[in-house]
Amino acid sequence: MTLSNPTIDVRSGEELDSQRLDKVLREIIPELQGSPSIQQYASGASNLTYLISYRNRELVLRRPPPGVKAASAHSMIREYRVISALKSSYPSVPKAIYYTDDESLLGSEFYLMEKIEGVLVKNSLPSAWNFSDADRYQFCKTVFDKLIQLHQVDYAAAGLAEFGKPAGYAERQILGWNKRFANAQTADVPGFEDVREWLEANIPDSKASNIPAALIHGDFRIDNVMIDPVDPFNVIAVMDWEMAALGDPLMDLANSLAYWVHADDAPALQAMKVQPSDAPGMMRREEIFAYYAEQTGFDTSSWDFYEVYGYWRLVGILQQLYYRYANKMTKDQRFASYGQVVTHLGEHCRQLIAKSAL
């Protein structure tokens, strides 16, 4: 069983100056002892995450990637603000330590948080858990209960009433992802104008539904949560809040289910497998959707729209990463095949639209 999140040597082009870093961190935390050891977390394809180890303390540092970035992406202050505010009402977040937008310190904005010791589940569930099919089903509920709890947080009481503008959120998301996709287009990927037009034409009327605005995570997946090393049915921390916002909670659910791959899914979806959602006994997308609807009581009559949106947003994320690779802004080989994946996922959106009753 792997505790925490495995680290690697820092990737080329993403290094931190250790002397400069040490000077900055000692201004923030004077009691640090020894010299810093810097490792990089292998997971994550957006913001960069580093483990900074001193003799007496371990810290996690998050910063944006180098190169040209979408204006609203990679937000450090967004992450820092939300995990700081949630610590009392939704304690399953890391402890925030420090944030700055002063790029003269380390070359970019960044924030620090405490390292959390837990189990990070990646492509497979730990064999030491010895799960049965029933255990795997219950584990799914445990994870998605955290998403349901988040959507029921009183965000105003947590001090996040001004964190965003929930009115018009769905429209802003669709127009925003359509624009980001267009801005990141490459010659080898179709434009999918038909998908973009369908989404714009089918944005649900939030005033006509009973879906309340909620604090949403934006990237809720098994590999973005830390599990209690003693009790595998206890999520001790939800990580990676860079896309958090106030908005439509069904869009958050759709984001999560776009990553939820079944063993019998088409290759286009299999290519996006980042979590053991296809293990025997794990809930299927339709079961998670039904469980969420039952627990929240939200109006789900426009789910076709949300489902297409979830995959289309994933298309936008991957295309932006592929654009960076294609234009030599990063050497990360994980992004090399993303153009093909984007094309297949865009076709999947078309298939969902063809079957929709909207």
C-alpha positions in Angstrom: 0.0 0.0 0.0 1.4 3.4 -1.1 1.2 6.1 1.5 0.9 9.7 0.2 1.6 10.6 -3.4 4.7 9.1 -4.9 7.3 11.7 -6.0 9.9 11.8 -8.8 12.9 13.8 -9.7 11.9 17.3 -10.9 11.1 17.2 -14.6 13.3 19.2 -17.0 12.1 22.7 -17.4 10.1 22.7 -14.1 13.0 23.0 -11.7 13.0 25.3 -8.6 16.2 27.1 -7.5 16.9 25.5 -4.2 18.9 28.4 -2.7 16.3 30.9 -3.8 13.6 28.6 -2.4 15.3 28.1 0.9 15.7 31.8 1.4 12.0 32.4 0.7 10.7 29.6 2.9 12.9 30.6 5.9 11.3 34.1 5.7 7.9 32.3 6.0 8.8 29.6 8.5 12.0 30.6 10.4 12.2 27.3 12.3 13.1 25.2 9.3 16.2 23.1 9.8 18.8 21.9 7.3 18.8 22.3 3.5 15.7 21.6 1.4 15.3 18.5 -0.7 13.0 19.0 -3.7 11.0 16.3 -5.3 8.0 16.6 -7.7 4.7 14.8 -7.5 4.3 12.7 -10.6 0.5 13.0 -10.7 -1.4 16.0 -12.1 -1.2 17.5 -15.6 -2.0 21.1 -14.8 -0.5 22.9 -11.9 2.9 21.7 -10.6 3.3 20.2 -7.1 6.5 19.8 -5.2 7.4 18.1 -1.9 9.9 20.3 0.0 11.6 18.3 2.7 13.6 19.8 5.6 15.1 18.0 8.5 12.2 18.9 10.7 9.3 19.5 8.4 7.8 18.6 5.0 5.9 21.1 2.9 3.9 20.9 -0.3 4.3 23.8 -2.8 1.9 24.4 -5.7 2.6 26.7 -8.6 1.4 27.2 -12.2 3.3 25.6 -15.1 5.6 27.7 -17.3 4.5 29.0 -20.7 1.4 30.7 -22.0 -1.7 29.7 -20.0 -5.5 30.3 -20.1 -6.3 33.4 -18.1 -8.6 31.6 -15.7 -6.7 28.4 -15.4 -4.0 27.4 -12.9 -5.3 29.8 -10.2 -3.2 29.5 -7.0 -5.2 32.1 -5.0 -8.4 30.2 -5.8 -7.0 27.0 -4.4 -5.5 28.7 -1.3 -8.7 30.7 -0.6 -11.1 27.8 -0.7 -9.0 25.3 1.3 -8.4 28.1 3.9 -12.2 28.8 4.2 -13.4 25.2 4.2 -11.2 23.9 7.1 -14.0 24.4 9.7 -17.1 23.4 7.7 -15.6 20.8 5.4 -12.5 19.6 7.2 -11.4 17.2 4.5 -8.9 19.7 3.0 -5.2 20.2 3.5 -4.0 22.9 5.9 -3.1 26.1 4.0 0.1 27.9 5.1 1.0 30.7 2.8 0.2 32.3 -0.6 1.8 35.0 -2.6 1.4 36.5 -6.1 4.8 38.1 -5.9 6.5 36.5 -8.9 9.9 38.0 -8.0 10.3 35.4 -5.2 10.2 32.1 -7.2 9.3 33.2 -10.7 5.5 32.6 -10.3 2.7 32.9 -7.8 2.7 29.9 -5.4 1.2 28.6 -2.2 2.3 26.3 0.6 0.3 23.7 2.4 1.0 20.9 4.9 1.8 17.5 3.6 -0.9 14.9 4.3 -0.1 11.3 5.1 -2.7 9.1 3.5 -3.3 6.6 0.8 -3.5 7.9 -2.8 -5.4 5.5 -5.0 -4.2 5.6 -8.6 -4.9 3.0 -11.2 -5.7 0.1 -8.8 -7.0 -0.3 -5.3 -4.4 -1.5 -2.8 -4.3 -5.3 -2.5 -3.8 -4.9 1.2 -7.4 -3.8 1.5 -8.5 -7.2 0.3 -11.7 -5.7 -0.9 -14.7 -7.8 -2.0 -17.1 -6.5 -4.7 -19.4 -5.2 -2.0 -16.4 -3.3 -0.4 -15.6 -1.7 -3.7 -19.2 -0.6 -4.1 -19.2 0.9 -0.6 -15.8 2.6 -1.3 -17.4 4.3 -4.3 -20.2 5.6 -2.1 -17.6 6.8 0.5 -15.8 8.8 -2.2 -18.9 10.3 -3.8 -20.5 11.1 -0.4 -17.7 13.7 -0.1 -18.8 15.3 -3.3 -22.4 15.3 -2.1 -21.3 16.8 1.2 -19.4 19.5 -0.6 -22.4 20.5 -2.6 -24.4 20.9 0.6 -21.9 23.1 2.4 -23.2 26.5 3.4 -20.7 28.4 1.4 -21.9 31.8 2.6 -21.4 30.8 6.2 -17.9 29.6 5.3 -17.0 33.1 4.0 -17.2 32.2 0.4 -20.2 34.2 -0.7 -18.0 36.4 -2.9 -16.0 33.4 -4.2 -17.9 33.5 -7.5 -21.1 34.5 -9.3 -23.4 31.4 -9.4 -26.0 33.2 -11.6 -25.3 32.4 -15.2 -22.6 29.8 -14.3 -23.7 27.2 -16.8 -23.7 29.7 -19.7 -20.3 31.0 -18.7 -18.9 27.5 -18.6 -20.1 26.6 -22.0 -19.0 29.8 -23.7 -15.8 29.7 -21.8 -14.8 26.1 -22.7 -15.9 26.7 -26.3 -13.6 29.7 -26.5 -10.7 28.0 -24.8 -11.0 25.1 -27.2 -11.0 27.4 -30.1 -8.0 29.3 -28.8 -6.1 26.1 -28.4 -7.0 24.5 -31.7 -4.3 22.6 -33.6 -4.5 21.6 -37.3 -4.7 17.9 -36.5 -7.9 18.1 -34.3 -11.4 18.8 -35.7 -13.2 22.0 -34.6 -16.4 20.2 -33.4 -18.5 23.3 -34.2 -21.6 21.1 -34.0 -20.9 20.1 -30.4 -20.2 23.6 -29.4 -23.4 24.9 -31.0 -25.6 22.1 -29.4 -24.3 22.9 -25.9 -24.9 26.6 -26.3 -28.5 25.9 -27.5 -29.3 23.5 -24.6 -28.1 25.4 -21.5 -30.6 24.6 -18.8 -32.7 27.4 -17.3 -31.4 27.5 -13.7 -34.4 29.6 -12.6 -36.8 26.8 -13.7 -35.1 24.0 -11.8 -34.7 23.3 -8.1 -30.9 23.0 -8.3 -29.3 25.4 -5.8 -26.0 27.0 -6.4 -23.2 25.2 -4.6 -19.5 25.2 -4.0 -18.1 22.9 -6.6 -14.7 21.3 -6.8 -14.3 21.1 -10.6 -12.0 18.1 -10.7 -13.4 15.5 -8.3 -11.9 12.1 -8.8 -10.6 9.2 -6.7 -7.0 10.2 -7.5 -7.7 13.6 -6.1 -8.6 12.4 -2.6 -6.5 11.0 0.2 -7.7 8.0 2.0 -7.2 7.2 5.7 -4.3 4.7 6.0 -6.2 2.9 8.8 -9.8 3.1 7.5 -10.2 2.8 3.7 -13.8 4.0 4.0 -12.7 7.4 5.3 -11.6 10.2 3.0 -9.3 12.5 5.0 -8.5 15.1 2.3 -9.8 16.3 -1.0 -7.0 17.8 -3.1 -6.5 20.0 -6.2 -9.0 22.9 -5.9 -7.7 25.0 -8.8 -11.1 24.8 -10.6 -13.3 25.4 -7.5 -16.2 27.8 -8.0 -19.8 28.7 -7.0 -22.1 27.2 -9.6 -24.3 24.3 -10.8 -23.5 21.2 -8.8 -24.7 18.9 -11.6 -21.9 20.2 -13.7 -19.5 19.1 -11.0 -21.0 15.6 -11.1 -20.7 15.5 -14.9 -17.0 16.5 -14.6 -16.4 13.6 -12.3 -18.3 11.0 -14.4 -16.5 12.0 -17.6 -13.4 10.4 -16.0 -15.4 7.4 -14.7 -14.4 4.5 -17.0 -16.1 1.1 -17.3 -14.4 -2.1 -18.3 -16.8 -2.3 -21.3 -16.4 1.3 -22.5 -15.1 2.1 -25.9 -11.4 2.7 -26.4 -12.0 6.5 -26.6 -13.1 6.5 -22.9 -10.6 3.8 -21.9 -7.8 6.1 -22.9 -8.8 8.4 -20.0 -8.7 5.9 -17.3 -6.9 7.5 -14.3 -8.7 5.6 -11.4 -9.9 2.1 -10.7 -13.5 2.8 -11.7 -13.5 -0.3 -13.9 -12.7 -2.8 -11.0 -15.3 -5.5 -10.2 -18.0 -4.2 -7.9 -17.3 -0.5 -8.5 -20.5 1.5 -9.1 -21.3 2.3 -12.7 -21.9 5.9 -14.0 -25.7 5.4 -14.0 -25.6 4.1 -10.4 -23.5 7.0 -9.2 -25.9 9.4 -11.0 -29.0 7.7 -9.4 -27.3 7.7 -5.9 -26.4 11.4 -6.2 -30.0 12.3 -7.4 -31.5 10.3 -4.5 -29.3 11.9 -1.9 -29.7 15.5 -3.1 -33.2 15.5 -4.6 -32.0 17.8 -7.4 -33.8 18.1 -10.7 -32.0 15.8 -13.2 -34.3 16.1 -16.2 -31.6 17.9 -18.3 -28.9 15.3 -17.6 -28.2 14.8 -21.3 -26.8 18.3 -21.4 -24.7 17.8 -18.3 -23.3 14.5 -19.6 -22.2 16.0 -22.9 -20.8 19.1 -21.1 -18.7 16.8 -18.8 -16.9 15.2 -21.8 -16.6 18.5 -23.7 -15.0 20.2 -20.8 -12.5 17.3 -20.7 -11.9 17.8 -24.4 -11.1 21.5 -23.6 -8.7 20.6 -20.8 -6.8 18.0 -22.9 -6.7 20.3 -26.0 -5.1 23.1 -23.9 -2.5 20.6 -22.7 -1.9 19.3 -26.1 -1.5 22.8 -27.5 1.2 23.5 -25.0 3.0 20.3 -26.1 2.5 20.9 -29.8 3.9 24.4 -29.5 6.9 23.2 -27.4 5.8 25.0 -24.2 6.4 21.7 -22.3 8.4 18.5 -22.8 6.0 16.4 -20.8 5.5 13.3 -23.0 2.2 12.5 -21.3 0.6 15.1 -23.6 2.0 13.8 -26.9 -1.1 11.6 -27.7 -3.7 14.0 -26.4 -4.6 15.3 -29.9 -5.9 11.8 -30.8 -7.7 11.5 -27.4 -9.4 14.8 -28.0 -10.6 13.7 -31.4 -12.1 10.5 -30.0 -13.8 12.2 -27.1 -15.3 14.9 -29.4 -16.8 12.1 -31.5 -18.2 10.6 -28.2 -19.9 13.9 -27.6 -21.5 13.7 -31.0 -22.7 10.2 -30.3 -24.3 11.3 -27.0 -26.0 14.3 -28.7 -27.4 12.0 -31.4 -29.1 9.9 -28.7 -30.3 12.9 -26.6 -34.0 13.8 -26.4 -33.2 17.4 -25.8 
